[in-house]
Amino acid sequence: MEELEVTWGRAARIWWSIAWRSALAAGVVGIAIGVLVGIALGAAGRPDLARQFGQLLGIAVAIPVGIWAVKAVLSKEYRQFRVALISSTEATLGEIVSKMRAQ
């Protein structure tokens, strides 16, 4: 397995991939939940609580959506690379083998 250099361009591509997924999904889910909560609070005669519930629901939606976006990016193939999780034991063993081969 070849390890590529972490560059600003690669970091920006990964960041953008996470950012747009998070924003789009959070917007869609947030609007849907907001409409439902707004209707429910209006029907209950408590439209004054909409702001507080909206803020709490925004946080509640943002966390799982953000985790989903990171998971999606970890599964994505880019042109020159993909983001991978490597066990620290394997990474350390790989470094030792590489150093031994270089000698």
C-alpha positions in Angstrom: 0.0 0.0 0.0 1.5 3.3 -1.1 0.9 6.2 1.3 0.4 9.5 -0.5 1.5 12.9 0.8 -1.2 14.9 2.5 -1.5 18.1 0.4 -3.6 21.2 0.6 -5.4 20.2 -2.6 -6.3 16.7 -1.3 -7.3 18.0 2.1 -9.6 20.6 0.3 -11.2 17.9 -1.8 -12.0 15.8 1.2 -13.2 18.8 3.2 -15.5 19.9 0.3 -16.8 16.4 -0.1 -17.8 16.3 3.6 -19.1 19.9 3.6 -21.5 19.7 0.7 -22.9 16.4 1.8 -23.5 17.7 5.3 -25.0 20.9 4.2 -27.4 19.4 1.7 -28.5 16.5 3.9 -28.9 18.7 7.0 -30.9 21.2 4.9 -33.3 18.7 3.5 -33.8 16.8 6.8 -33.9 20.0 8.8 -36.6 21.6 6.6 -38.7 18.4 6.7 -38.5 18.1 10.5 -39.0 21.9 10.9 -42.1 21.9 8.9 -43.5 18.9 10.8 -42.6 20.5 14.2 -44.0 23.8 13.1 -47.3 22.3 12.1 -47.5 20.3 15.3 -46.7 23.3 17.5 -49.1 25.5 15.6 -51.8 22.9 16.0 -51.0 22.7 19.7 -51.4 26.5 20.0 -47.7 27.0 20.9 -46.0 28.6 17.9 -43.9 30.6 20.5 -41.9 27.4 21.1 -40.9 26.9 17.5 -37.5 28.8 17.8 -36.4 26.8 20.8 -37.4 23.4 19.3 -35.9 24.4 16.0 -32.5 25.1 17.6 -32.5 21.8 19.5 -33.7 19.8 16.5 -31.0 21.5 14.4 -28.3 20.2 16.7 -30.0 16.8 16.9 -30.0 16.6 13.1 -26.5 18.0 12.5 -24.7 15.4 14.5 -25.9 12.2 12.8 -25.9 13.9 9.3 -22.3 14.9 9.9 -21.3 11.4 10.9 -23.2 10.1 7.8 -21.2 12.5 5.6 -17.9 11.4 7.0 -18.9 7.7 6.5 -19.9 8.5 2.9 -16.5 10.1 2.2 -14.6 7.2 3.7 -16.4 5.0 1.1 -15.7 7.3 -1.8 -13.1 6.7 -4.5 -11.4 9.9 -5.7 -9.4 10.1 -9.0 -6.0 9.5 -7.4 -6.8 8.2 -4.0 -9.3 7.2 -1.4 -9.5 7.9 2.3 -8.8 4.7 4.3 -8.8 3.7 7.9 -5.7 1.6 8.7 -5.2 -0.2 12.0 -2.4 1.4 14.0 -0.8 -2.0 14.4 -0.7 -2.5 10.6 0.6 1.0 10.0 3.4 0.5 12.5 4.3 -2.9 11.1 4.2 -1.4 7.6 6.7 1.3 8.6 9.0 -1.3 10.1 8.9 -3.4 7.0 9.5 -0.4 4.8 12.6 0.6 6.9 13.9 -2.9 6.8 13.6 -3.1 3.0 15.4 0.3 2.6 18.4 -1.0 4.5 
